[in-house]
């Protein structure tokens, strides 16, 4: 492992995150952002499950722009230094903070609602900036070292996944002095541990913020319950997840069939996980998370 890779792995291990990681070229950023806008218009017009699951959890199964990013060699090389040579994509998430948006996400940990065994050593979320990310446009903030505390108790409100992420809040104090703004140039990315406490704020600028988050896992990870699927992107796979297939083109029929199957399977699992977590707090859910 070279010096740069060693530094990346050490920062991820001790801080729970590492950035900036150079990834997409300016030309790739321009192409990807344009394709992302087209994708959002297309799924909005289509309605139904495509619109409902437009930003989570399987964008890469129907969109070639997202598929190219999850396979990007610079990203995979970085993740390999963290997790090893055998890599799968478990999920893709599109985070859009529109211009002058007051939306925000409370302090939370991804791991508490994902339902994954083995994430502590064998998973990482990569947050790819398709636009510059700054404190002014509501970039993520990490609580340095918080991943070392394991899964923390959370307060839950709402029942849709976006509501949960916005209203779900760690039920212990976060040291704001340890918070780090994830400032990235378009084309760069960050990587963080799934137990990293993080939040994000409102966008006070005149431009939207666009980020694609990719959850990478290794074959050592397994679902806590139920069936699930993932896409092999490097190395070999002998794990517990059903194998997904790359899209031949945007929204082709085979890709759509795989997408509908995969999101239904995943939605069922996350619903079970959220119900279990909320049940631990004496609460229930009244509709499925999206």
C-alpha positions as CSV (number, residue, x, y, z in Angstrom):
1,X,0.0,0.0,0.0
2,X,1.5,3.4,-1.0
3,X,1.8,6.4,1.3
4,X,-1.3,8.1,0.0
5,X,-3.4,4.9,0.4
6,X,-2.0,4.3,3.9
7,X,-2.9,7.8,4.9
8,X,-6.4,7.4,3.5
9,X,-6.9,4.1,5.4
10,X,-5.5,5.6,8.6
11,X,-7.8,8.7,8.5
12,X,-10.8,6.4,7.9
13,X,-9.9,4.2,10.8
14,X,-9.2,6.9,13.3
15,X,-11.5,9.8,12.3
16,X,-14.2,7.7,10.7
17,X,-13.9,9.6,7.4
18,X,-11.4,10.7,4.7
19,X,-11.6,13.5,2.2
20,X,-11.0,15.0,-0.3
21,X,-10.6,12.1,-2.7
22,X,-10.0,13.1,-6.3
23,X,-12.3,11.2,-8.6
24,X,-14.2,12.6,-11.6
25,X,-12.6,14.8,-14.2
26,X,-14.3,18.2,-15.0
27,X,-15.6,16.7,-18.2
28,X,-17.0,13.7,-16.3
29,X,-18.6,16.0,-13.8
30,X,-20.3,18.0,-16.5
31,X,-21.6,14.9,-18.3
32,X,-22.8,13.3,-15.1
33,X,-24.6,16.4,-13.8
34,X,-26.3,16.9,-17.1
35,X,-27.4,13.2,-17.2
36,X,-28.6,13.5,-13.6
37,X,-30.9,16.4,-14.4
38,X,-32.2,14.4,-17.4
39,X,-32.7,11.4,-15.1
40,X,-34.7,13.5,-12.6
41,X,-37.0,14.9,-15.3
42,X,-37.5,11.5,-16.8
43,X,-38.5,9.7,-13.5
44,X,-40.7,12.6,-12.5
45,X,-42.6,12.4,-15.8
46,X,-42.8,8.6,-15.5
47,X,-44.3,8.7,-12.0
48,X,-45.1,5.5,-10.1
49,X,-42.3,3.5,-8.6
50,X,-39.6,5.2,-10.7
51,X,-40.6,8.6,-9.2
52,X,-41.1,7.2,-5.7
53,X,-37.6,5.6,-5.7
54,X,-35.9,8.3,-7.8
55,X,-33.3,9.2,-5.2
56,X,-32.9,5.9,-3.3
57,X,-31.8,3.1,-3.3
58,X,-31.0,1.6,-6.8
59,X,-30.3,4.5,-9.2
60,X,-27.3,2.6,-10.7
61,X,-29.6,-0.2,-11.9
62,X,-31.5,2.1,-14.4
63,X,-29.1,5.0,-15.1
64,X,-25.9,4.6,-17.0
65,X,-24.5,7.8,-15.6
66,X,-24.8,6.5,-12.0
67,X,-23.5,3.1,-13.2
68,X,-20.4,4.7,-14.6
69,X,-19.7,6.6,-11.3
70,X,-20.1,3.5,-9.1
71,X,-17.5,1.7,-11.4
72,X,-15.2,4.7,-11.6
73,X,-11.6,3.4,-11.2
74,X,-10.4,6.3,-9.0
75,X,-13.3,5.7,-6.6
76,X,-12.9,1.9,-6.6
77,X,-9.1,2.3,-6.0
78,X,-9.8,4.5,-2.9
79,X,-12.5,2.1,-1.5
80,X,-10.2,-0.9,-2.1
81,X,-7.6,0.7,0.2
82,X,-10.4,0.8,2.9
83,X,-12.2,-2.5,2.4
84,X,-10.1,-4.8,0.3
85,X,-10.3,-6.1,-3.3
86,X,-13.8,-7.6,-3.4
87,X,-16.4,-4.8,-3.6
88,X,-20.1,-4.6,-4.2
89,X,-22.5,-1.7,-4.4
90,X,-25.3,-2.1,-2.0
91,X,-27.1,1.2,-2.5
92,X,-27.0,4.5,-4.4
93,X,-28.6,7.7,-3.0
94,X,-29.0,11.1,-4.7
95,X,-28.9,14.0,-2.3
96,X,-30.2,17.2,-3.8
97,X,-30.3,20.4,-1.7
98,X,-32.1,23.0,-4.0
99,X,-31.1,26.6,-4.1
100,X,-32.4,28.6,-1.1
101,X,-33.6,25.4,0.5
102,X,-34.3,25.3,4.3
103,X,-34.2,21.5,4.4
104,X,-31.7,19.9,6.7
105,X,-30.8,16.5,8.2
106,X,-30.4,16.0,11.9
107,X,-27.3,14.3,13.5
108,X,-27.7,10.6,12.7
109,X,-25.9,7.4,11.8
110,X,-26.6,5.6,8.6
111,X,-26.0,2.2,10.2
112,X,-29.0,2.2,12.5
113,X,-31.6,1.8,9.7
114,X,-29.7,-0.1,7.0
115,X,-30.0,-3.6,8.5
116,X,-26.5,-4.9,7.7
117,X,-24.3,-7.3,9.6
118,X,-20.6,-6.8,9.4
119,X,-20.7,-3.1,8.4
120,X,-18.2,-2.2,11.2
121,X,-15.2,-3.4,9.2
122,X,-16.6,-4.2,5.7
123,X,-18.6,-1.2,4.5
124,X,-18.2,2.5,3.6
125,X,-20.3,5.3,2.1
126,X,-18.7,7.4,-0.6
127,X,-20.3,10.8,-1.1
128,X,-19.5,12.1,-4.6
129,X,-19.8,15.8,-5.3
130,X,-21.4,16.6,-8.6
131,X,-21.3,20.3,-7.6
132,X,-19.1,22.1,-5.1
133,X,-20.1,21.4,-1.5
134,X,-19.7,24.2,1.1
135,X,-21.0,25.2,4.5
136,X,-23.1,27.8,2.7
137,X,-24.9,25.2,0.6
138,X,-25.6,22.8,3.4
139,X,-22.8,20.3,3.0
140,X,-22.4,17.3,5.4
141,X,-20.8,17.7,8.8
142,X,-18.9,14.8,10.4
143,X,-18.5,14.3,14.2
144,X,-14.9,13.2,14.2
145,X,-14.3,9.9,15.8
146,X,-18.0,9.2,16.6
147,X,-17.9,5.9,14.7
148,X,-15.8,4.5,17.6
149,X,-18.8,4.8,19.9
150,X,-20.8,2.2,17.9
151,X,-24.5,2.4,17.2
152,X,-25.9,5.2,19.3
153,X,-29.5,5.5,20.6
154,X,-31.7,7.7,18.3
155,X,-35.0,9.5,18.6
156,X,-37.3,8.8,15.7
157,X,-40.0,11.0,14.1
158,X,-42.0,10.4,10.9
159,X,-42.0,7.1,9.1
160,X,-40.8,7.9,5.5
161,X,-37.1,7.3,5.1
162,X,-36.4,11.0,4.3
163,X,-38.5,12.0,7.2
164,X,-36.6,9.6,9.4
165,X,-33.2,10.9,8.3
166,X,-34.4,14.5,8.7
167,X,-36.2,13.9,12.0
168,X,-34.2,11.0,13.4
169,X,-31.7,12.4,15.8
170,X,-29.0,10.9,17.9
171,X,-30.2,10.9,21.5
172,X,-26.9,11.8,23.0
173,X,-24.9,15.0,22.9
174,X,-22.6,15.6,19.9
175,X,-19.5,17.7,20.4
176,X,-20.0,20.5,17.9
177,X,-16.3,21.4,18.4
178,X,-15.5,18.0,16.8
179,X,-17.7,18.7,13.7
180,X,-16.0,18.9,10.4
181,X,-17.6,20.5,7.3
182,X,-17.2,18.3,4.2
183,X,-15.9,20.8,1.7
184,X,-15.4,19.4,-1.8
185,X,-14.9,20.6,-5.3
186,X,-17.1,19.1,-7.9
187,X,-15.6,15.7,-8.9
188,X,-14.1,15.0,-5.5
189,X,-15.6,12.7,-2.9
190,X,-15.5,11.7,0.7
191,X,-15.7,8.3,2.4
192,X,-17.2,7.7,5.8
193,X,-17.9,4.8,8.2
194,X,-21.6,3.8,8.4
195,X,-21.5,4.5,12.2
196,X,-20.2,8.1,11.6
197,X,-22.5,10.7,13.1
198,X,-23.2,13.3,10.5
199,X,-25.8,16.0,9.7
200,X,-26.3,18.7,7.0
201,X,-27.7,22.1,6.9
202,X,-29.8,24.4,4.7
203,X,-28.6,25.7,1.3
204,X,-28.3,29.5,1.5
205,X,-26.9,29.9,-2.0
206,X,-28.5,30.5,-5.4
207,X,-27.3,27.1,-6.8
208,X,-28.5,23.6,-6.1
209,X,-26.2,21.1,-4.4
210,X,-26.0,17.6,-5.9
211,X,-24.3,14.6,-4.4
212,X,-24.4,10.9,-5.2
213,X,-23.8,8.6,-2.2
214,X,-22.6,5.0,-2.9
215,X,-22.7,2.3,-0.2
216,X,-19.8,-0.1,-0.9
217,X,-19.7,-3.4,1.0
218,X,-17.6,-6.6,0.8
219,X,-18.9,-10.2,0.7
220,X,-18.4,-10.4,4.5
221,X,-21.5,-8.2,4.9
222,X,-24.9,-9.9,5.1
223,X,-28.5,-8.7,5.7
224,X,-29.7,-8.8,9.3
225,X,-32.9,-10.4,8.0
226,X,-34.6,-11.2,4.7
227,X,-33.3,-11.3,1.1
228,X,-31.3,-8.5,-0.5
229,X,-29.2,-7.8,-3.6
230,X,-26.0,-6.0,-4.6
231,X,-23.9,-5.3,-7.7
232,X,-20.4,-6.7,-7.9
233,X,-18.1,-3.9,-9.1
234,X,-14.6,-5.3,-8.4
235,X,-13.1,-8.7,-7.5
236,X,-15.2,-11.8,-6.7
237,X,-18.3,-12.4,-4.7
238,X,-19.2,-15.4,-2.5
239,X,-21.5,-13.5,-0.2
240,X,-25.1,-13.5,0.9
241,X,-26.5,-11.0,-1.6
242,X,-28.3,-11.9,-4.8
243,X,-26.3,-10.6,-7.8
244,X,-27.5,-7.5,-9.7
245,X,-26.8,-6.7,-13.4
246,X,-25.5,-3.4,-14.9
247,X,-28.0,-1.6,-17.2
248,X,-27.3,-1.9,-20.9
249,X,-28.9,1.5,-21.5
250,X,-31.0,4.0,-19.5
251,X,-34.3,2.5,-18.5
252,X,-34.1,-0.6,-20.8
253,X,-36.7,-3.3,-20.1
254,X,-34.3,-5.7,-18.4
255,X,-32.9,-2.9,-16.2
256,X,-36.4,-1.8,-15.2
257,X,-37.4,-5.4,-14.3
258,X,-34.3,-5.7,-12.1
259,X,-34.9,-2.2,-10.6
260,X,-38.5,-2.9,-9.6
261,X,-37.5,-6.3,-8.0
262,X,-34.6,-4.9,-6.2
263,X,-36.3,-1.8,-4.8
264,X,-39.3,-3.8,-3.6
265,X,-37.0,-6.3,-1.8
266,X,-34.9,-3.4,-0.3
267,X,-37.9,-1.4,0.7
268,X,-39.4,-4.4,2.6
269,X,-36.1,-4.9,4.5
270,X,-35.7,-1.3,5.4
271,X,-39.3,-1.1,6.5
272,X,-38.7,-4.0,8.8
273,X,-35.5,-2.5,10.1
274,X,-37.1,0.9,10.8
275,X,-40.1,-0.7,12.5
276,X,-37.8,-2.7,14.7
277,X,-35.8,0.4,15.6
278,X,-38.9,2.5,16.3
279,X,-40.3,-0.4,18.2
280,X,-37.3,-0.4,20.5
281,X,-38.4,3.2,21.4
282,X,-42.0,2.2,21.9
283,X,-43.1,3.7,18.6
284,X,-44.7,2.3,15.4
285,X,-44.8,3.2,11.8
286,X,-47.9,3.9,9.7
287,X,-46.5,3.8,6.2
288,X,-43.6,2.4,4.3
289,X,-40.3,4.3,4.0
290,X,-39.5,5.4,0.5
